[in-house]
């Protein structure tokens, strides 16, 4: 029996394979676009936000490295979180993180004036939600940073990563990365965990 994590990986890989054949069409309809109508001359299309994009954008990726890193993180952290929460709650947490990430990103990009219109894609919002859940559920588990290679308790790894994302988002560094979407994913997961705990009490 496949887990929710394995199904998410399989669906993401299948959609990425489909992108290889119909990238522009998939991006125009299913990536997350800012609110309003935006002509894209190079594609000959007019794009804009649609409600389903809050979820569908999380299954599209910009490159092989993009999907590889997201799926690697999902496998590394998602399996333990799923075992701890159970499949149903894990499913809810993941998609709550996806939707909250997309809503935060939509608010940010739609409020920017005189900025280039570009799509937001990737499972990063859900992955960051899973990462926050991992740090909350297994706070003393040691996680090794890649650059630099420093071991940290999961709790502090999540705090450090969140602080870096906030700083990058505010300062506008690493353009092309949806830093606020990552933080939005963490927010959605945090709200879910609090509700789960209230339900247990």
C-alpha positions as CSV (number, residue, x, y, z in Angstrom):
1,X,0.0,0.0,0.0
2,X,1.4,3.3,-1.1
3,X,1.7,6.2,1.4
4,X,0.5,9.8,0.8
5,X,4.1,10.8,0.5
6,X,4.8,8.3,-2.3
7,X,1.6,9.3,-4.1
8,X,2.6,13.0,-4.0
9,X,6.0,12.2,-5.4
10,X,4.5,10.0,-8.2
11,X,1.9,12.7,-9.2
12,X,4.5,15.4,-9.2
13,X,6.9,13.4,-11.4
14,X,4.0,12.5,-13.8
15,X,3.0,16.1,-14.1
16,X,6.6,17.2,-14.7
17,X,6.8,14.6,-17.5
18,X,3.7,16.1,-19.0
19,X,5.3,19.5,-18.8
20,X,8.0,18.4,-21.1
21,X,5.4,18.1,-23.9
22,X,3.0,20.9,-23.0
23,X,4.8,23.3,-20.8
24,X,3.3,26.6,-22.0
25,X,-0.3,25.3,-22.0
26,X,0.1,23.9,-18.5
27,X,1.7,27.0,-17.1
28,X,-0.9,29.3,-18.6
29,X,-3.8,27.4,-17.1
30,X,-2.5,25.8,-13.9
31,X,0.5,27.9,-12.6
32,X,-0.3,30.6,-10.0
33,X,-0.6,34.0,-11.7
34,X,-1.2,37.4,-10.1
35,X,-4.8,38.7,-9.9
36,X,-6.1,40.5,-13.0
37,X,-5.7,39.9,-16.7
38,X,-2.1,39.9,-18.0
39,X,-1.2,39.5,-21.7
40,X,1.9,37.5,-22.4
41,X,2.9,38.4,-25.9
42,X,5.6,35.7,-26.3
43,X,2.9,33.0,-25.6
44,X,0.1,34.8,-27.3
45,X,-2.1,34.4,-24.2
46,X,-3.8,36.4,-21.5
47,X,-3.2,34.9,-18.1
48,X,-4.5,35.6,-14.6
49,X,-5.5,34.1,-11.3
50,X,-8.0,31.3,-11.2
51,X,-9.1,29.5,-7.9
52,X,-7.8,26.1,-8.9
53,X,-4.3,27.5,-9.3
54,X,-4.0,27.5,-5.5
55,X,-3.6,23.7,-5.7
56,X,-2.5,23.0,-9.3
57,X,0.5,25.3,-9.1
58,X,2.0,23.0,-6.5
59,X,2.3,20.1,-9.0
60,X,4.2,22.1,-11.6
61,X,8.0,22.7,-11.5
62,X,10.4,25.0,-13.3
63,X,13.3,22.5,-13.9
64,X,14.6,19.1,-13.1
65,X,16.6,20.4,-10.2
66,X,13.6,22.2,-8.8
67,X,11.4,19.1,-8.7
68,X,14.4,16.9,-7.6
69,X,15.1,19.0,-4.5
70,X,11.4,19.3,-3.6
71,X,10.8,15.6,-3.9
72,X,14.0,14.8,-2.0
73,X,13.0,17.0,0.9
74,X,9.4,15.6,0.8
75,X,10.7,12.0,1.1
76,X,13.3,12.9,3.8
77,X,10.9,14.6,6.1
78,X,7.4,13.6,4.9
79,X,7.7,9.9,5.7
80,X,8.2,10.4,9.5
81,X,5.6,13.2,9.6
82,X,3.1,10.9,7.9
83,X,3.8,8.0,10.3
84,X,3.4,10.4,13.3
85,X,0.2,12.2,12.2
86,X,-1.4,9.4,10.2
87,X,-2.4,9.5,6.5
88,X,-5.6,11.6,6.9
89,X,-4.0,14.4,9.0
90,X,-0.9,14.4,7.0
91,X,-3.0,14.9,3.8
92,X,-4.8,17.8,5.4
93,X,-1.6,19.4,6.7
94,X,0.1,19.1,3.3
95,X,-2.7,20.7,1.3
96,X,-3.3,23.3,4.0
97,X,0.3,24.3,3.6
98,X,0.0,24.3,-0.2
99,X,-3.1,26.6,-0.2
100,X,-1.8,28.9,2.5
101,X,1.5,29.2,0.6
102,X,-0.3,30.1,-2.6
103,X,-2.6,32.6,-0.9
104,X,0.4,34.4,0.7
105,X,2.2,34.4,-2.6
106,X,-0.9,35.6,-4.5
107,X,-1.3,38.5,-2.0
108,X,2.4,39.5,-2.3
109,X,2.7,39.4,-6.2
110,X,-0.8,41.0,-6.7
111,X,0.1,43.9,-4.5
112,X,3.3,44.7,-6.4
113,X,3.0,47.5,-8.8
114,X,5.0,47.9,-12.0
115,X,6.5,44.5,-11.6
116,X,7.0,41.8,-14.3
117,X,4.3,39.2,-14.4
118,X,5.5,35.6,-13.9
119,X,4.0,32.4,-12.8
120,X,4.6,30.7,-9.4
121,X,5.1,26.9,-9.5
122,X,6.4,24.2,-7.2
123,X,5.7,22.0,-4.3
124,X,7.8,24.1,-2.0
125,X,4.9,25.5,0.0
126,X,3.8,22.0,0.9
127,X,7.3,20.9,1.5
128,X,8.0,23.8,3.9
129,X,4.8,22.9,5.8
130,X,6.1,19.4,6.2
131,X,9.5,20.7,7.3
132,X,7.8,22.8,10.0
133,X,5.8,19.8,11.1
134,X,9.0,17.7,11.3
135,X,10.7,20.2,13.4
136,X,7.7,20.4,15.7
137,X,7.1,16.7,16.0
138,X,10.8,15.7,16.2
139,X,12.5,18.8,17.7
140,X,15.7,17.0,18.9
141,X,16.2,15.0,15.7
142,X,19.6,16.0,14.2
143,X,19.5,17.5,10.7
144,X,22.6,18.2,8.7
145,X,22.9,21.4,6.8
146,X,24.2,21.1,3.3
147,X,26.1,24.5,3.1
148,X,27.8,24.7,5.5
149,X,27.7,21.0,6.7
150,X,26.6,21.7,10.4
151,X,24.4,19.3,12.4
152,X,21.5,21.1,14.1
153,X,18.5,19.9,16.1
154,X,15.4,19.9,13.8
155,X,13.7,22.6,15.8
156,X,16.6,25.1,15.3
157,X,17.0,24.0,11.6
158,X,13.4,25.1,11.0
159,X,13.8,28.3,12.9
160,X,17.0,29.2,11.0
161,X,15.5,28.3,7.6
162,X,12.4,30.3,8.3
163,X,14.5,33.3,9.4
164,X,16.5,33.1,6.2
165,X,13.4,32.9,4.0
166,X,11.9,36.0,5.8
167,X,15.2,37.9,5.3
168,X,15.4,37.0,1.7
169,X,11.8,37.9,1.0
170,X,12.0,41.3,2.7
171,X,15.4,42.2,1.2
172,X,14.4,40.8,-2.2
173,X,17.5,38.6,-2.5
174,X,17.5,35.5,-4.7
175,X,14.9,36.8,-7.2
176,X,12.7,34.1,-8.8
177,X,12.3,32.3,-5.5
178,X,8.9,32.5,-3.8
179,X,10.2,33.2,-0.2
180,X,6.8,34.3,1.1
181,X,5.1,31.2,-0.3
182,X,7.6,29.2,1.8
183,X,6.6,31.1,4.9
184,X,3.0,30.8,4.0
185,X,3.4,27.0,3.8
186,X,4.9,27.0,7.3
187,X,2.0,29.1,8.5
188,X,-0.6,26.7,7.2
189,X,1.1,23.7,8.7
190,X,1.4,25.5,12.1
191,X,-2.3,26.2,12.1
192,X,-3.1,22.6,11.3
193,X,-0.8,21.3,14.1
194,X,-2.5,23.6,16.6
195,X,-5.9,22.3,15.6
196,X,-4.8,18.7,15.7
197,X,-3.6,19.2,19.3
198,X,-6.8,20.9,20.3
199,X,-8.7,17.9,18.9
200,X,-6.6,15.5,20.9
201,X,-7.3,17.4,24.1
